[in-house]
Amino acid sequence: MDLYQLKYFLALAKELHFWNTASKMNITQSALTRNIQSLEKELGVQLFFRDKRNVKLTPAGIFLQEKWSAELDQLQTIHKAAQQIHLGEMGAIKIAHPDSISSSILPDLIDRILKKFPNLSIELIQLPYENQDDYLKNYKIDIALTRDVNQSSILSSRKVSSENLTLIVPEKHYFNTLSDLSTESLLKEKFILTTSDYQSSYTSKIDEIFSFYKISPKPYILSEFGSTIISLVKKGLGISILPHSYSLNTSDGVRFITLPFESELFITWRKDDHNPIINNVLQLI
């Protein structure tokens, strides 16, 4: 029994006419007859009552018409899904991203992906910088949007965008503009910064700012997440440096002062990964 025989049977069960069915299925009437007879022989079941004038389904034929119609519909759905997976239009993808783009680039990006590929399942993950390469190499994530420059020979990356870094202070702080910043004024401040156990290109950029102002602050509060840092700044516990994207999320209770230093955003993925979903997503970013 093969798929064509099932299709021939269902077409004949609907038409109940050999010549009309053969014409619609684009085969000869003798070929249709041979396929039906072969199917009946294999099953050991008579599917049709037929004489020179009439073709009717047997009770067994009526039963199989109902069951096989449903099975064929399901099979066609499965085949279509397999084609979509092959083309990267269906399946799942895990994307790691920094907290900073949660209210800027990320929503538009996910919207663009799902409009193009509505059957994709997307899992968004936030990771410390030091874990991103390991997660990519071990297939725990598929793509990383990161502010860290890729140093691995088995990963590929490209620049997506760049944006200014900002000094974040409480709303009533005496820092109002860039001209208020100096070595003397910054030395008086307590800094709340992102965790710096791992020397990423992002933390190097923060160090560059400190070097420019000739200060070496010792952060007394560290956090992985910028949103947490902003809440602490708002509470008056210190000041911080974060990408400008955070200003799109909230500005209540804090002030963002744009600094003449930029942070870059990269997209990183496995070089040897032939998953078509990844390729489709990369084309949209």
N, C-alpha and C positions, 0 to 999 in steps of 0.2 A: 504494500500500500504506500502511495506517495501523495504529496500535496496536490499534484495535478489531478490524480484520480478523485480525490475528495472534491476538488473544485468542479470537475466534470459531473460528478454525482449530484452536487447541490444545484448546479445549473439545470440539469435534466429534471430534477425533482421540482424545480420551479416552473420550467417550461412545459414539461410532460409531452415533449415533441422532439424526436431525435434530429430531424433535419434542421429545425429552428435552433436547437441547442448547439449543434455542430457549427452552424453558421456564426452564431454569436461567440463561440469559443475559438473560432478560426482554425478548426480542424475538419477533417473529412468525417462523414457520417459513419463510415466503417471503422475509423480510428476511435470514435466515441463509443461505438458498440463494443469493440475489443476491450477498451478500458473498463467499461461497466461490467462486462462478463468476467474480466480478470479480478475485479474487486469482489464480485459475488463469489467467485471460486475461492479466493483467499479467505473470505469471511465465513464461507459455508452458509451463506444467507441469500435468499432471493430478495432483491431490492425493488423490483418492478414487476407488475403484471403487464404483459404486452402482447398485442396481436397486431394484425395488419392495419388496424384503424386507431387503436387506443393504447395509451401508456398510462398506467396508474401505479402509485406507490403501494407496496405491500405494508402491512402493519410494522414489520421490522424496518422498512424503508422510511416510514413516517417517523419512527422513533429516532433513527440515525440522522434524518434530516434536521430534527430539532436539536439534537446533541452536537452534531458536527457543525451546524451553523454557528452556535455559540462558541465552540472550540476554535473555529476558523477565525472568527472575529477577534478572539483573545490572542490567537497566534499572530495575526496581522498587527495587532497592537504591540506585541512583544517584538516583532521584526522591526517595526517603525522605531521603537525605543532603542533597539540595538543600532540602527542606522544613525540615530541622533547621538548616541554615545560615541560611535565611530567618528562622527563629524565634530565631536566636542560640543554638541548642543544640549546634552543631558548628562547628568552625573553630579558629582560633588567636588568642591574645591575649597581648600583652607587657605585663608589669607591672613598673614600677620601684619599688624600696622601699629604705628606709634599713636599714643593718646592724642597728640597734637592735631592730627588731621581728622579727628572724629566729627568735627563740625565744619570742616572746610572741604577738602578734596574728597574724602571718603563717601559721603552720602551721594554726591553726583556720580562718582565712579560706580558704585553699586547699582544706582538707578540705570546708568548706561548699560551695564552688563546685563541686567535682568530684562531690559527692554529688548535687547538683541537676542538673549538666550533665556526666555522665561522659565524653562524647565530645569535650569541649573539650581543646585542647592549650594549656598555659600555659608561657610563658617568663618567668622571673624575672630581673630585671636590677638591678644596683646602680650608681648614677650619682652623681657629684658634684652638689651642689645647683645649681651654675651651668649644668649641661647639661640639666636636666630640662625646662625650658620649650622649649628648642630641639628636643629629641627628640620632645616632644609635637606641636609645630607641624609638624614634618617627618615625622610618622607613623612614627618609629623606635620609639616605644612607644605604647601605647594608654591606659594609666592610670599615674599616678604617686602612690604613697603617700609623702608628704613632710612634713617638719617645717617647710617653708618656706611662707609665705603667698603665694598666687597674686596677681600684680600685672598679669597680662595680660588684655586685653579680649576675646581670642578663646578663653580657657580658662575653664572653670567649676571650682569646688572647693567642698567642704564639710568641716566638721570631723568627724573620726571619733572621736577620743578625746584625752585629755590625761593626763599622768603627771608625777610629780615628777622633778626632776633630782637626781642624787646625786653626792657627792664620793667618788671612788674612791681608796683609799690602800692601801699594802701591809698585809698582815694584821697585822704586828707594829708598825705605825706608832703613834705616840703619840696621834694623832687617833682618838678612840673614839666620841664623840657630837657633836651639833651645838654643844653648849656649849664644846667645845674650840676652836672656830673663832673667830678674831679677826683684826683687821688685822695685829697683830704676829706671830701664829703663821703666818699664810698668807704673809706676806712672806718667810719663810724657805724656802718650798717652791719647787721647780721644777715647772712645769706642762707636761703632755703633752696637747695639745689637737687637735681636728679642724682640718683645713685651713681657713683663714679668708681666702683670696684673694677670696672672694665674700661680700658682706655680706648674709647671709640672716637671716630672722627668728630662726632658731635661734642663730646666732652673736650676734645682738643680745641674746638671752636670757642667754647666757654673759657678755656685757659687763655686763648688768644685775646679775648676781651679783657681778662684780668691783667694780662701782660701789658696791654695797651694803656691801661689806667695805673699800671705799676702797683698793683695790690695782690696779695695772696691770702684771700679770706679762707677761713676754716669753717665750712658749713656746719652748723650745729643741728640742722634737720635735713635729712635726705629722704627722698621719696621716688618711687618708680614712675608715678603718675602726675602729670602736670596739673590735672584738675584738682588733685589733693593739695598740691603746692599752692595753687591760687587760693583755695579756701583758707590755708594757713596765712598767706599774705593778707588776705581780707581781714583776718582776725588780728592783724597787727603784730604777728610773730616774727616778721622779717621781710626781706625783699628777695626777688628771684630774677632769673633770666630764662625766658622760654621763647619758642617760635611765635611769630605774630598770629598764627592761626588760632591761638587760644582766645584772642580778642573777639573772634566771631562767635564763640560759645557764651561768653559772659564778660561784662565790663562793670557790673554793679559792685561797688565797694572797692574796686581796684583801678589803677591807672596804668596804661601801657605806654611806655616811652620807647619809640623806635630807635634802635641802635644801628650804626653803619657797618654791621656785620651780618652776613647771610648764612643760613643753614640750608643745605641741599637735601632733597628727598630723592631716594633711589628706589628702583624696583629690582629685586634679585630673585633668580630662579635657578633650577638645576640645568646645567648644560646638556646632559644626556637624557633628559626627560622628554619622551615623545608623546606625552598625554595631549591630545588635541584640545582639551578644555583649556589647558595652560596657554597654548599658542593663541587661542581665540581671545582669551582675556588680555594677553599681552598686547594684542593688536588694538584693543580698546583703550589702553592706558597711555 
